[in-house]
Amino acid sequence: MTVMLRGGGVECIVPNNFAGGGGHKLDGFDPANRGPQPKSSVFLMTCHWLNGATRVGHHVVGDKVFFYAWERPDGSTLVFAWCTEGNTSGFRPVSTWRTTDIFGQDVATQTLSEEPLLIWPQRRTLLL
């Protein structure tokens, strides 16, 4: 959602929109104060990767698979890829692409799901 909002030109997302979750506090932490809720963590990491980024383009396949490409301030290109909830799609990254989870840890996969996959191409030549 953060990627799509940012892609639509949103410049401010009010943090209390993602905080809470059944606890008494509205700080984005789970009720036992163990740390951010999973969706809060994804929101924060997406904001981190897109800080100062400019959207390059997007591609939507059958209203189920989404690719949003961004140029980061350092000139690198980053693509967020995911499927709608409950759907998966086959995916074969180009051998020169690095694929990671939302936290930047390398992931080897041949399937897209609702969990965002980050694609780090070496050049700006993308699927878009």
C-alpha positions in Angstrom: 0.0 0.0 0.0 2.8 2.4 0.8 4.4 1.8 -2.6 1.1 2.5 -4.4 0.4 5.6 -2.3 3.9 6.9 -2.9 3.4 6.1 -6.6 0.2 8.1 -6.6 2.1 11.2 -5.4 1.3 11.0 -1.7 3.9 13.0 0.2 2.7 12.4 3.8 1.4 9.4 5.5 0.1 9.9 9.0 1.8 7.3 11.2 -1.2 6.6 13.4 -2.9 5.1 10.4 -0.8 2.0 10.8 -0.3 1.9 14.6 -2.3 0.1 17.2 -3.5 -3.4 16.7 -5.7 -4.2 19.7 -3.3 -2.9 22.4 -3.9 0.1 24.6 -1.0 2.0 23.0 -1.0 3.7 19.6 2.7 3.6 18.9 2.8 0.8 16.3 4.1 -1.8 18.7 2.3 -5.0 19.5 0.4 -5.2 22.8 3.2 -7.1 24.6 5.7 -4.3 23.5 7.9 -6.9 21.7 8.5 -4.6 18.8 6.7 -3.2 15.7 3.9 -5.3 14.2 4.8 -7.0 11.0 2.8 -4.5 8.8 4.3 -1.6 10.7 7.8 -3.0 9.9 7.0 -3.3 6.2 5.6 0.2 6.2 8.7 1.6 7.8 11.1 -0.4 5.5 9.2 0.7 2.4 9.6 4.4 3.6 13.3 3.7 4.1 13.8 2.3 0.6 11.7 5.0 -1.1 13.1 8.0 0.8 13.9 10.6 -1.9 13.1 8.1 -4.7 11.3 9.0 -7.9 8.8 6.6 -9.6 10.1 5.5 -13.0 7.1 3.4 -14.0 4.8 0.5 -13.1 3.3 -2.6 -14.7 0.2 -4.4 -13.6 -0.6 -7.9 -14.8 -4.3 -8.9 -14.7 -5.0 -6.7 -11.6 -3.2 -9.4 -9.6 0.6 -8.8 -10.1 2.2 -5.4 -9.5 5.7 -4.1 -10.4 6.6 -0.5 -9.3 10.0 0.8 -10.4 11.8 3.6 -8.6 15.1 5.5 -9.1 16.7 6.1 -5.7 18.8 9.3 -5.0 22.0 7.3 -5.5 21.0 6.5 -9.1 20.2 2.9 -8.4 16.9 1.3 -9.5 14.6 -0.6 -7.3 11.4 -2.5 -8.2 8.8 -3.6 -5.7 6.9 -6.7 -7.0 4.0 -8.5 -5.3 0.6 -10.2 -5.9 -2.8 -9.5 -4.4 -3.6 -11.4 -1.3 -4.3 -15.0 -1.8 -2.6 -15.1 -5.3 0.8 -16.2 -6.5 2.6 -15.9 -9.8 5.6 -17.6 -11.4 8.7 -15.3 -11.5 12.1 -15.8 -13.0 14.5 -13.0 -12.3 17.2 -12.1 -14.8 20.5 -13.6 -13.6 22.0 -10.1 -13.0 19.2 -9.0 -10.7 19.5 -9.2 -7.0 16.3 -10.0 -5.2 15.7 -9.3 -1.5 12.9 -9.2 1.1 11.7 -5.9 2.4 14.6 -5.8 4.9 17.2 -6.1 2.1 18.1 -9.8 2.8 18.8 -11.9 -0.3 16.0 -14.1 -1.4 16.0 -16.8 -4.1 12.5 -17.4 -5.3 10.6 -18.3 -8.5 7.2 -17.2 -7.1 5.7 -13.8 -6.3 3.2 -13.7 -3.5 1.5 -11.0 -1.4 4.8 -10.4 0.5 6.7 -7.8 -1.4 9.9 -8.8 -3.3 12.5 -6.1 -4.0 14.3 -6.4 -7.3 17.6 -4.6 -7.7 18.6 -4.6 -11.4 22.1 -3.6 -12.4 20.8 -1.3 -15.1 17.7 0.7 -15.7 16.4 -1.8 -18.3 13.4 -3.4 -16.6 10.2 -5.2 -17.3 8.4 -1.9 -17.4 
